[in-house]
């Protein structure tokens, strides 16, 4: 329980303030639009920048952040601001391969003068320790984190019988081409995220989900690796999930 409390303490951290202006690289654990709004609100409050319609507040949305996308982010960060000396780049991604995170390391460690970077992801479980050490995490609001929505795919998986789960797992671990396999992997990650959100909600209601959350913390990060054993991960979660999770 102490471990879980430590793992989720960041959910109640206060909104980053002016004293954090020495930091130029941040991460936000949230769905894309929630995180983008949080980053824009920070830019308005702490930098005095108008977020909407401002060419120096750049929002980039990705399903999967690739190495090529990471290089594009670096190019944008290195560019000159249109007005003044400050620019904000908000990168919202459903997930990102480790290679792309490695491509961002230097940028997040030493952002160009006047550049503020925000990486928004639905979960930070797959964030490399080397990248995480270079950023500061900020919460969605001063009042704390709103309830995490459970993706429809995750709800369907949790409510399904073991036979139907097995069929879904088989589908998600196949694909006729790279694009379909990538889409299936994104759906698999959404399912894991949803199971985690449901388990955390159950824990806060006094239910027994600590063991499941511990398993997810270990397994979910592997999904960001191209060679991740997705089938084994989903099959394990299917076996250990409490019947009353949803």
Secondary structure as UniProt FT lines:
FT   HELIX           2..8
FT   HELIX           9..12
FT   HELIX           18..22
FT   STRAND          25..29
FT   HELIX           32..47
FT   TURN            52..53
FT   TURN            55..56
FT   STRAND          57..65
FT   HELIX           67..78
FT   TURN            84..85
FT   STRAND          87..96
FT   HELIX           98..109
FT   TURN            113..114
FT   STRAND          115..121
FT   TURN            125..126
FT   HELIX           129..132
FT   TURN            133..134
FT   STRAND          136..137
FT   TURN            142..143
FT   HELIX           152..159
FT   HELIX           162..172
FT   HELIX           178..204
FT   TURN            205..206
FT   HELIX           210..219
FT   HELIX           220..224
FT   TURN            226..227
FT   HELIX           230..240
FT   TURN            243..244
//
